[in-house]
Amino acid sequence: MSARPLWTIAEIAQALGVAGEYPDTPIDFITQDSRLVKPGCLFVALSGTPSGGFISSFASARDGWEFADKAEAAGAAAMIVPHRIAGVSVPQLVVEDTLIDGLWGLARAARARFKGPVIGLTGSAGKTSTKEFLAAYPNAYASPSSFNNFWGVPLTLCNASPAASVWVVEMGMNQTGEIARLSELTRPTVALVVNVQPVHLEKLGSLEAIRREKISIAQGLPKDGVLVLPGDVEAPEWNGRVVRFGGGSDVRELNHAAQGESWNVTAQVNGGPIEFGLTPGAPHRLQNALAALASIHAAGLEPAALATELGHVGIMTGRGVEQAAHGVTVIDDSFNGNPASMVAALGSLKARPVKTGRRIAVLGDMLELGPDAPDYHEKLATDLPGIDGIYCVGPLMRHLYDLVPAERALGWHEDPATLDPQEIAALLRDGDVVVVKGSKKMFWVNKFVPRLLAALQAKA
C-alpha cells in the first residue's frame, strides 16, 4: 500500500476555502520559488513586495505569478494565485492574498491536523545549529536550511510530515513583533530561546528589547506549554512551566573530555546522566546540544534517543566547516557574525589542538549593532589571548585592530570587496589553522573562503 500523500489538491482547496471541484491529485512538496518547482508540487505565487506588514531584504520588482508558466513547465500540479493566469492549464487556487490567505492559511491547516509535539525555537545566535541537533531526533521533521521568516515558517509547516515524531520550527525576525506572529502561527507545544545576545541592536535598540522579542515566542504556547531558557535569561511575561539549560540548570554539563577534535560529554537531564559525543567539540556546540536535549525533555520525548544521534550532527556550510589546502586548515564561519558568535568562534579556535602551526583569526565587521558598534568590536580584544595572529577587515574592525599587540597583528583592510585572498594566503604557512568570521556581507556574499582556498592551492 502506497504512503498517503502530504496533501491533495482538493484538500488544499478545502483548507483555503476555495470553492469548486478539484481533483485528488497528490501534492508532496510546496514551494514559493519557481526555480525549485518539481513534478507534482504546489507553486505558491507570492508578491515580490511582502504583504501583511512584513519586511524583506529580498523584495523583488517581479511577482511570483509572472513565473506561473515556468512553474507549470517544470511540473507544478497546481498553484495558488491572486487571479487567473492566462495560458496555465493546471488547477489554479485563487485567493485574495497569496501570502496571508494562501500560504499562511494552508500552514494553519497543516498545524491543526498535527497532534504531536512542536518545538519552536529562536535566539540571537546558534538557532540553526540547535535546530540541526533537534532534527537528529528519530523521525523528526525540521525547518530546511534557514527557513525562519514570514514565508519560511509557513512553508515548513505546510511541508511537514503528519507522521513525524516531532516538528522543529526555527523562527527569526527582521522587525519587532515578527517572532510573536510566527509563534502564533506555529502554535508550539515547546518554545526554546537558545540565547539572548546583542544582535539587531540597530533595529531593536537595547538588549532588553531583544530579550522581549525573543521571549515573545511564548505567545504561541498553550497554557500547558513549556518555555525552555538558558540559565541567565528571565521571562516574567510567561507564567507557565519553564525548563532551563546550561550552568547549574535542570539540563547541564557534568564533564567533558576531548578526544582529538571530538568531545565526549556527560550531561544531566531530568535528574539522570546522559552521555553523548560532539564532533567537533566546542563550548557553543555543547550549549546548543544542551538546549536541544532540554527541549526534547520538555516535549515529553526521550532525551537518550537524541543523545545517541548528536555525535553524527556535523556543521552547516559557512558555520564552521573545515577544509584543508596547502597544509593550512581553513574554518569557514563566514555565514554570519555578531558578538556572541564571534566569541564562540574564537573560543573554539583557542580550544582546538594545533600541533605545529598557529591559530589565526581573519575577522570582519559585525553589522547592525547600532551606535555601540565600536565598543562591541573593541570588547573582542579580551577574547584574543590564545590567538597567534589576527587580520581584520572592515572599518569597524579597525577599532579592534588598534588594540592587537604588534607581534600578533597581521594586517587590516578596510573594504572586503577589494580584499585579495592572495594577501591572506601569503601570510599563512604549513600547519596553521585559520578561522574566517564576520557578518554575511563581509566574506559570505563575495565567496571569500572559496577564493582563499584556491589561492592557497595555487601557492608554490
Protein Blocks (a to p, Z undefined) as FASTA:
>chain_A
ZZddfbdfklmmmmnopacjddfbdcfbdcfbfklgcehiacddddfbdghhiacfkbcf
bdfklmmmmmmmnopabdcdfbdcehiabdcdddfblmlmmmmmmmmmmmmmpcbdcddd
ddfehklmmmmmmmmpghiacdehjlfbfklmmmmmmmpcfkbmbdcdddddfbehklmm
mmmmnopabdcdfbacdehklmnopaklmmmmmmmmmmmpcfkbccdddfkbccfkbcbd
cddeehjbfbdcfbdcdehjbccddddeehiacddddddddfklmmmmmmmmmmmmmnop
afklmmmmmmmpccdehiapacdeehiacddfklbccfklmmmmmmmmmmpccfklccdd
dddddehkljmlmmmmmmmmmmmgopabdcdedjklmmmmmmpcfklmgbdcfblmlmcf
klmmmmpcehiacdddddfklmmmnommmmmmmmmmmpZZ
